[in-house]
């Protein structure tokens, strides 16, 4: 980095913790970074599709929030790279990669379609497609039971993720300490 580290730089370094052994060796680190990029790209497209679908059903605020949430990770990644003197736009321009152009066209097209559907809703007061009516009474009928199961399952799943993560961390730490004792 050629800039003086700011508070945001220090926070980013703390979050990334790039010296952590959790990244593995050089090959594992490269694959992990590629998989993170794939995950980011998948999240971007999922946010775009969600914004488009919400706008088709007449939502106005939700698509804007989804688009903002979609743009935020990309903007953060660009900021992070630029702070380390890597300019993603220049890389893309120099490469002339078809995939970069396709990504930009898809993003622009979905954004334009999303705002077009929102414009229709704002001007006419009606959605392009009426949302299906789902009456869900907790605990009653198939959808009510499914809703209750989903929220309870989500809570249990979240708690299980916390417990599993803590146990995994303790196991890894114990393994690291055992290896350290055997190999001084």
C-alpha positions, 0 to 999 in steps of 0.5 A: 500500500502506498497510502497512509493506512486509514481507520477503514484500512485497518478495519479491512486488514483486521477483517481479512486477517490475511496472515491467518493459517486459515487460508492454508498454503499458497494453492489453497489461498488462491483457490479460496480467493477464487471461490470467494470471488465466485461467491461474490459474483453469485451473490451479485446475480442473485441480488439482481434477480431478486431486485428484478422479480420484486420490481415486477411484482410492484415493489418499489423500495425493496428493489432499490435496497437489493440493488444497493446491497448488490453494489456494496460488495463490488464497491468494497472489493474495488476499494480494497484492490485500489488501496493496494494499487490494483485497479480492477477496471484497468485490468478488465480494460487491458484484458478485453475479456468477453466475460467482463463485457458480458457481466457489465451488459447483464448488470446494466440490462437487469438494472434498466429492466428493474427500474423500468418495472418500477417506473411502470408501478410508479406511473400506473399505481399497479404492478406489472404482474400482481403478486400471488395472494398467500394467506398464512396463518401460523400453525394452520394448514400447510403454509402455516405449518411450513412457515412455523417450521421454517422460522424454528428451523432457521433459529436452530440452524443458526445456533447449530452453526455457532456451536459447530463453529466454536467446536471446530475452532477449539478442535483446530486450536487443540490440534495446533497446540498438540502439533506444536508440543511434538515439534518444538 
